[in-house]
Amino acid sequence: MRRILLFISLLVLSACADNGGSIDYPYKDREYNSLGWPTNPTTPFKNTVVESNSKVTGMLSRTENITEDYITYRLNSWSVYNPNIGNRIPLMDIANAAAWLTDGERTVQEIEQYFGKNLTLMHMAVYVVDNRLNRCFNGAGVGAAAECFVEWRNEFPNEFSNISQEIKENTTSLNAGDAVLNAVDGAKIKFIVDDETGMIVGATLNKEGVSQSYNNRGEGGEFYNIVLKDDDFLKQSLMYNSIGKTLGLSYSDFGVYSQAESKELAENSSIQVLVATVPFAGGYSEHSIAPENIAHDVEFKGAAIGTASSGDEVVNLVGDATLGFNKETGISTLGATFDDWYDVVVKNDSSGTIEFTNYENQNNVAKFNGDIEGDFSATGAKMTVGYYASMPETGVPTEATGLVSFEEPDSGVKMNIAFGGK
C-alpha cells in the first residue's frame, strides 16, 4: 500500500520569506537600491469570503474575485521594485500564467514558447511564484529568465511543490454550490452561493422529493429558516457539522447534519428540538476519480462519525478510521475504531462483508443478537466511497469520503456512519 498525503500549506513560503535574499538562490546578479531584495508575503493569505466559507466546510471554493485578491497578495511590493511595469496586465492573466508555470516541470523551451515576447507577463507570473525571483529579470529576455526560473525550481523542489499547490488551490475556479453531498437517509445537501462574491449564503436539503432552503447564520455550519405553521412563525435549523474540514479535505467533505425546530414552552418562549442526526459525504464531481481509473493501491487515514441505534436508544460514534483501495480487486476496505461501541471492518465487495469486534458499551446499547463474546460478522452492508484529487487525470486520489449503513434484521440494530481521510 502506498500512503497518499496531500500537503496544503499557506505558511511554508511565508516562513521562507523571513530570510529575504540571504539564501543563495541561483538568481542573476543585479544591483538594487537601499530597499534590498523583494520578499514573499510574511502573513497568510486572508480573504473574507474564504474565511466565511471555511467556517462551514474545508472544500475549496474560488471565484474570479477571490483569485484576483490572491494574485494581489502574491504581488507583494511589486510596484516598489518594478514601478510603472505591468499596470495594464489583467490579474487573471497573471493568475493563469502562474498556474500554467507551476503545473508540472515546464522546460525552458516550453516557457519560451508560452510567453513568447511577453516578458512582462512572465516577470509578474514568476514574481507570484517567488518574489525573490525578481532577480531573474535583468533585461536579458524570456530565454535567460526561463533558465533562471528552471534552475531555481530544480534546486529547491520542496519550495516549488508547496507554492505550486497553493497557487493551484487559489486560481482554480470552484463553486461550493457545485458540490453534491449525499446522506444515508437519501437526502442531498447543496450549498447556495452568491454568484458575485462566492460566499456560502445558504443551503438546501432535498429529502424525499421535498426541497427546503436555509440561510447561513455566518457563525459556522448553522443554517436557519422561518416558516409559518398554525398561524405561528416557526424557526427551523439545519446544522452542518463538517469533519472533513478538520482533516484538511479540499475537494470533498463528510460529517453529520442535524435538523431542529422550535417548540413552544409557554407564551413567548420556545426551545429548539432535535429532529434528526444523519451522516453525509460527497464532494466535487469534477475532482472525483472512478475506482477503475485509480492508478495503484492507496491507503488513507482519517476519521468516522455517525450513530448506532436500537429503537430509541442511540450511541453517538466518533473514532479513527483507515481506508484502503486494492487496485487488483477494485475493493475498498474501511476500518473504524469506536471507544463506546464495536470496532468495524467493512468491504464494498459484492456481499457487503462487515465485521464487528471489541464491543465496549457499558450499557449494552445497540448490541447485535448475533454477538458472540463481543464479536459479530455479517453481510449486507451498504458502502459507498468517493475518491478525489486536485488533478484527477493522474489517477492518484489524495482524499476519500464515503458512507456505510448496516442493519441486523432480527434485532433492528442499525449503524450509519460517514468517513473520510487523506
C-alpha positions as CSV (number, residue, x, y, z in Angstrom):
1,M,0.0,0.0,0.0
2,R,1.2,3.5,-0.7
3,R,0.1,6.2,1.6
4,I,-1.0,9.3,-0.2
5,L,-0.8,12.6,1.7
6,L,-1.9,15.9,0.4
7,F,0.3,18.7,1.8
8,I,-1.6,22.0,1.8
9,S,0.3,24.9,3.3
10,L,-0.1,28.6,3.1
11,L,2.7,29.3,5.5
12,V,5.7,27.5,4.2
13,L,6.6,30.0,1.6
14,S,5.9,32.8,4.0
15,A,8.3,31.3,6.6
16,C,11.0,31.2,3.9
17,A,10.4,34.9,3.3
18,D,11.9,35.8,6.6
19,N,15.3,35.0,5.1
20,G,14.8,37.7,2.4
21,G,17.5,37.4,-0.2
22,S,20.1,35.9,2.1
23,I,19.6,32.4,0.8
24,D,22.0,31.6,-2.0
25,Y,19.4,31.1,-4.8
26,P,20.8,30.9,-8.3
27,Y,19.5,34.4,-9.3
28,K,21.0,36.7,-11.9
29,D,23.3,39.3,-10.5
30,R,21.6,42.7,-10.3
31,E,22.1,45.8,-8.1
32,Y,19.1,47.0,-6.1
33,N,18.6,50.2,-4.2
34,S,18.6,50.6,-0.4
35,L,15.3,48.8,-0.2
36,G,17.1,45.5,-0.6
37,W,15.6,42.4,-2.2
38,P,11.9,41.7,-2.6
39,T,10.5,39.1,-0.1
40,N,7.4,36.9,-0.2
41,P,4.3,37.8,1.8
42,T,5.0,37.3,5.5
43,T,1.4,36.6,6.6
44,P,-1.1,34.0,5.3
45,F,-3.5,34.9,2.5
46,K,-6.7,36.3,4.0
47,N,-10.0,36.8,2.2
48,T,-13.3,37.5,4.0
49,V,-15.2,35.2,1.7
50,V,-12.7,32.3,2.1
51,E,-12.7,32.8,5.8
52,S,-16.5,32.8,6.0
53,N,-16.8,29.6,3.8
54,S,-14.1,27.9,5.8
55,K,-16.3,28.1,8.9
56,V,-18.8,25.8,7.1
57,T,-16.6,23.4,5.0
58,G,-13.0,22.9,4.1
59,M,-13.8,22.4,0.4
60,L,-12.1,24.9,-1.8
61,S,-14.4,27.5,-3.4
62,R,-12.8,30.2,-5.6
63,T,-14.4,32.9,-7.8
64,E,-12.5,35.3,-10.1
65,N,-12.7,38.0,-7.4
66,I,-11.0,35.7,-4.9
67,T,-8.3,34.7,-7.4
68,E,-7.6,38.4,-8.2
69,D,-7.4,39.1,-4.5
70,Y,-4.9,36.2,-4.1
71,I,-2.7,37.4,-7.0
72,T,-2.6,40.9,-5.5
73,Y,-1.5,39.3,-2.2
74,R,1.3,37.4,-4.0
75,L,2.4,40.5,-5.9
76,N,3.8,41.7,-2.6
77,S,5.6,45.1,-3.1
78,W,5.6,44.6,-6.9
79,S,5.2,48.3,-7.7
80,V,8.0,49.2,-5.3
81,Y,10.6,47.1,-7.0
82,N,9.1,47.3,-10.5
83,P,7.5,50.8,-10.8
84,N,5.3,51.5,-13.8
85,I,5.6,48.0,-15.1
86,G,2.6,45.7,-15.9
87,N,-0.1,48.2,-14.8
88,R,-2.3,47.2,-17.7
89,I,-2.0,43.4,-17.5
90,P,-5.2,41.9,-16.0
91,L,-4.8,40.0,-12.7
92,M,-6.5,36.9,-14.2
93,D,-3.9,36.8,-17.0
94,I,-1.2,36.7,-14.3
95,A,-3.1,34.0,-12.4
96,N,-3.5,31.8,-15.5
97,A,0.2,32.2,-16.3
98,A,1.3,31.4,-12.8
99,A,-0.9,28.4,-12.7
100,W,0.5,27.2,-16.0
101,L,4.0,27.8,-14.9
102,T,3.6,25.7,-11.8
103,D,1.6,22.9,-13.4
104,G,4.4,20.3,-13.7
105,E,8.0,20.9,-14.6
106,R,7.9,23.1,-17.6
107,T,11.1,23.1,-19.7
108,V,12.9,26.3,-20.8
109,Q,11.7,25.8,-24.3
110,E,8.1,25.4,-23.2
111,I,8.3,28.5,-21.1
112,E,9.8,30.5,-24.0
113,Q,7.1,29.3,-26.4
114,Y,4.3,30.0,-23.9
115,F,5.3,33.6,-23.1
116,G,6.9,34.5,-26.5
117,K,7.8,38.2,-26.4
118,N,5.6,38.9,-23.4
119,L,8.4,39.3,-20.9
120,T,6.3,41.5,-18.5
121,L,3.6,38.8,-18.1
122,M,6.3,36.2,-17.4
123,H,8.0,38.5,-15.0
124,M,4.8,39.0,-13.0
125,A,3.9,35.3,-13.1
126,V,7.4,34.3,-11.8
127,Y,7.2,37.0,-9.2
128,V,3.9,35.5,-8.0
129,V,5.7,32.1,-7.6
130,D,8.5,33.7,-5.5
131,N,9.1,37.4,-5.2
132,R,12.8,36.9,-4.9
133,L,12.9,35.5,-8.4
134,N,12.6,39.2,-9.4
135,R,16.4,38.9,-9.8
136,C,15.9,36.6,-12.8
137,F,14.9,39.6,-14.9
138,N,17.9,41.6,-15.7
139,G,16.9,42.7,-19.2
140,A,18.3,39.6,-21.0
141,G,14.9,38.4,-22.3
142,V,12.5,35.5,-21.8
143,G,15.1,32.8,-22.5
144,A,17.5,33.9,-19.8
145,A,14.7,34.4,-17.3
146,A,13.3,30.9,-18.1
147,E,16.7,29.3,-17.5
148,C,17.0,31.2,-14.2
149,F,13.5,30.0,-13.1
150,V,14.1,26.4,-14.0
151,E,17.5,26.5,-12.2
152,W,15.7,27.7,-9.0
153,R,12.9,25.2,-9.4
154,N,15.3,22.3,-9.7
155,E,17.5,23.5,-6.8
156,F,14.5,23.9,-4.4
157,P,11.9,21.3,-5.3
158,N,10.1,21.5,-1.9
159,E,9.5,25.2,-2.1
160,F,8.3,24.8,-5.7
161,S,6.0,22.0,-4.7
162,N,4.4,23.9,-1.9
163,I,3.8,27.1,-3.8
164,S,2.5,25.1,-6.8
165,Q,-0.2,23.5,-4.6
166,E,-1.1,26.9,-3.1
167,I,-1.4,28.6,-6.5
168,K,-3.5,25.7,-7.9
169,E,-5.9,26.0,-4.9
170,N,-6.3,29.7,-5.2
171,T,-6.5,30.0,-9.0
172,T,-8.8,27.0,-9.8
173,S,-12.3,28.1,-10.4
174,L,-14.5,26.2,-7.9
175,N,-18.0,26.8,-6.7
176,A,-19.2,25.2,-3.4
177,G,-22.7,25.2,-4.9
178,D,-21.5,22.5,-7.4
179,A,-20.5,20.0,-4.7
180,V,-23.1,17.3,-4.1
181,L,-23.3,15.8,-0.6
182,N,-25.4,12.6,-0.1
183,A,-26.7,11.5,3.3
184,V,-27.5,7.9,4.4
185,D,-31.2,8.8,4.6
186,G,-31.3,9.6,0.9
187,A,-31.2,13.3,1.4
188,K,-29.0,15.6,-0.6
189,I,-27.3,18.8,0.7
190,K,-26.2,21.6,-1.6
191,F,-24.8,25.0,-0.8
192,I,-26.3,28.2,-2.0
193,V,-23.5,30.5,-3.2
194,D,-23.6,34.2,-4.0
195,D,-22.8,34.5,-7.7
196,E,-20.6,37.6,-7.4
197,T,-18.7,37.0,-4.1
198,G,-18.6,33.2,-3.9
199,M,-19.8,33.3,-0.3
200,I,-21.9,30.4,1.0
201,V,-25.2,32.2,1.9
202,G,-27.4,29.2,2.5
203,A,-28.0,25.5,1.9
204,T,-30.8,23.3,0.6
205,L,-31.8,20.0,1.9
206,N,-33.7,17.8,-0.6
207,K,-35.3,14.9,1.2
208,E,-38.0,12.6,-0.2
209,G,-38.6,14.9,-3.1
210,V,-39.1,18.0,-0.8
211,S,-36.5,20.7,-1.0
212,Q,-36.1,23.1,1.9
213,S,-33.8,26.1,1.8
214,Y,-31.9,27.6,4.8
215,N,-30.0,30.8,5.3
216,N,-26.4,30.8,6.6
217,R,-26.1,32.4,10.0
218,G,-22.5,33.2,9.3
219,E,-21.3,31.6,12.5
220,G,-20.2,28.2,11.2
221,G,-22.3,25.4,9.9
222,E,-25.6,26.6,11.2
223,F,-28.4,27.5,8.8
224,Y,-31.9,28.5,9.5
225,N,-35.3,29.5,8.1
226,I,-38.6,30.8,9.3
227,V,-41.9,29.1,8.3
228,L,-45.5,29.8,9.1
229,K,-47.2,27.0,10.8
230,D,-50.6,27.1,12.6
231,D,-50.5,30.9,12.4
232,D,-47.2,31.0,14.2
233,F,-43.7,31.6,12.9
234,L,-41.6,28.5,13.4
235,K,-37.8,28.6,13.3
236,Q,-36.1,25.6,11.8
237,S,-32.4,24.9,11.9
238,L,-30.0,22.9,9.8
239,M,-26.7,22.1,11.5
240,Y,-23.9,21.1,9.1
241,N,-21.1,19.5,11.1
242,S,-18.1,19.1,8.8
243,I,-15.4,16.6,9.9
244,G,-13.7,16.9,6.6
245,K,-12.5,20.4,7.3
246,T,-10.8,19.3,10.5
247,L,-8.8,16.8,8.4
248,G,-8.0,19.4,5.7
249,L,-10.0,17.9,2.9
250,S,-10.2,20.2,-0.1
251,Y,-12.4,18.6,-2.7
252,S,-14.8,16.5,-0.6
253,D,-16.4,16.6,2.8
254,F,-18.1,14.4,5.3
255,G,-19.8,14.6,8.7
256,V,-23.3,14.7,10.1
257,Y,-26.2,17.0,9.6
258,S,-28.9,17.7,12.1
259,Q,-32.3,19.3,11.9
260,A,-34.1,21.1,14.7
261,E,-37.3,23.1,15.0
262,S,-38.8,25.5,17.6
263,K,-41.1,24.1,20.2
264,E,-43.3,26.4,22.2
265,L,-42.9,26.0,26.0
266,A,-45.0,28.9,27.2
267,E,-46.1,32.3,26.0
268,N,-43.1,34.0,24.2
269,S,-40.7,31.1,25.0
270,S,-39.5,28.2,23.0
271,I,-36.7,25.7,22.6
272,Q,-35.1,24.0,19.6
273,V,-35.9,20.3,19.5
274,L,-33.6,18.0,17.6
275,V,-35.3,16.2,14.8
276,A,-32.6,14.0,13.3
277,T,-28.8,13.5,13.1
278,V,-27.7,11.9,9.8
279,P,-24.2,11.1,8.3
280,F,-23.4,12.6,4.9
281,A,-20.4,12.6,2.4
282,G,-19.6,13.8,-1.0
283,G,-17.7,16.4,-3.0
284,Y,-16.8,17.9,-6.4
285,S,-17.6,15.5,-9.2
286,E,-15.0,17.2,-11.5
287,H,-12.3,16.2,-8.9
288,S,-13.5,12.7,-8.4
289,I,-11.7,9.6,-9.7
290,A,-13.7,6.5,-10.6
291,P,-12.3,3.3,-8.9
292,E,-11.4,1.8,-12.3
293,N,-9.3,4.8,-13.1
294,I,-7.2,4.7,-9.9
295,A,-3.6,4.0,-10.8
296,H,-2.5,1.8,-7.9
297,D,-3.2,0.7,-4.3
298,V,-3.8,3.6,-2.0
299,E,-4.3,4.0,1.8
300,F,-5.9,6.8,3.7
301,K,-6.0,7.8,7.4
302,G,-8.9,9.8,8.8
303,A,-12.0,9.6,10.9
304,A,-15.5,8.2,11.1
305,I,-18.7,9.6,12.6
306,G,-22.3,8.5,12.9
307,T,-24.7,6.6,15.1
308,A,-25.6,3.1,16.2
309,S,-29.2,2.7,17.4
310,S,-31.7,0.2,18.7
311,G,-35.2,1.6,18.9
312,D,-35.0,4.9,20.8
313,E,-31.5,4.1,22.2
314,V,-28.7,5.8,20.3
315,V,-24.9,5.6,20.6
316,N,-23.0,8.5,19.0
317,L,-20.0,7.2,17.2
318,V,-16.7,9.1,16.7
319,G,-13.4,7.4,16.0
320,D,-10.3,6.9,13.9
321,A,-10.5,5.3,10.5
322,T,-8.4,3.8,7.8
323,L,-9.4,3.2,4.2
324,G,-7.6,1.0,1.7
325,F,-8.1,0.5,-2.0
326,N,-6.9,-2.6,-3.8
327,K,-6.2,-1.9,-7.4
328,E,-6.3,-5.6,-8.4
329,T,-9.7,-6.4,-6.9
330,G,-11.2,-2.9,-7.0
331,I,-12.4,-3.4,-3.4
332,S,-12.3,-0.7,-0.8
333,T,-11.8,-1.7,2.9
334,L,-12.7,0.6,5.8
335,G,-11.6,0.1,9.3
336,A,-13.0,2.2,12.1
337,T,-12.5,2.1,15.9
338,F,-15.2,3.4,18.3
339,D,-14.5,3.5,22.1
340,D,-18.2,3.2,23.1
341,W,-19.3,0.5,20.7
342,Y,-17.7,-2.0,18.3
343,D,-14.7,-1.7,16.1
344,V,-15.8,-2.1,12.5
345,V,-14.2,-3.5,9.3
346,V,-16.3,-3.4,6.1
347,K,-15.7,-4.1,2.4
348,N,-17.6,-2.8,-0.6
349,D,-17.5,-6.2,-2.2
350,S,-20.5,-7.9,-3.8
351,S,-21.6,-9.4,-0.4
352,G,-21.1,-6.3,1.7
353,T,-18.9,-8.1,4.2
354,I,-18.8,-6.5,7.6
355,E,-17.2,-7.4,10.9
356,F,-17.8,-6.0,14.4
357,T,-15.3,-6.7,17.2
358,N,-14.4,-5.4,20.7
359,Y,-17.9,-4.4,21.9
360,E,-17.3,-1.9,24.8
361,N,-20.7,-0.2,25.5
362,Q,-21.2,-0.5,29.3
363,N,-25.0,-0.1,29.0
364,N,-25.3,-2.9,26.4
365,V,-26.9,-0.5,24.0
366,A,-27.2,-1.4,20.3
367,K,-25.7,-4.9,20.8
368,F,-26.3,-7.4,18.0
369,N,-28.4,-10.5,18.7
370,G,-25.7,-12.5,16.8
371,D,-22.9,-11.1,19.0
372,I,-20.6,-13.8,20.4
373,E,-18.3,-12.6,23.2
374,G,-18.3,-9.1,21.7
375,D,-17.8,-10.1,18.1
376,F,-20.3,-10.2,15.2
377,S,-19.9,-10.9,11.4
378,A,-22.4,-10.5,8.6
379,T,-23.0,-9.5,5.0
380,G,-25.4,-6.9,3.5
381,A,-23.6,-3.8,4.5
382,K,-24.0,-0.9,2.1
383,M,-20.8,1.1,1.5
384,T,-20.2,3.9,-0.9
385,V,-16.8,5.6,-1.5
386,G,-15.7,8.6,-3.4
387,Y,-12.1,9.3,-4.3
388,Y,-10.9,12.8,-5.1
389,A,-7.8,14.7,-6.2
390,S,-6.7,18.1,-7.3
391,M,-5.6,16.5,-10.6
392,P,-7.9,13.5,-11.1
393,E,-6.3,12.9,-14.5
394,T,-3.3,11.4,-12.7
395,G,-5.3,8.6,-11.3
396,V,-3.9,9.2,-7.9
397,P,-6.5,10.2,-5.3
398,T,-5.4,12.3,-2.4
399,E,-8.6,12.2,-0.3
400,A,-11.6,10.0,0.1
401,T,-15.0,10.1,1.7
402,G,-18.0,7.8,2.0
403,L,-20.9,6.2,3.8
404,V,-21.7,2.9,5.4
405,S,-25.1,1.6,6.6
406,F,-26.0,-1.7,8.1
407,E,-29.0,-3.2,10.0
408,E,-29.3,-6.6,11.7
409,P,-32.8,-7.7,10.6
410,D,-33.6,-9.8,13.8
411,S,-32.7,-7.1,16.3
412,G,-33.2,-4.0,14.3
413,V,-29.8,-2.7,15.5
414,K,-28.6,-0.1,12.9
415,M,-25.3,1.6,12.2
416,N,-25.0,4.6,9.9
417,I,-21.5,6.3,9.6
418,A,-19.7,8.7,7.4
419,F,-15.9,8.5,6.9
420,G,-13.1,10.3,5.2
421,G,-9.3,10.5,5.1
422,K,-6.2,11.8,3.3
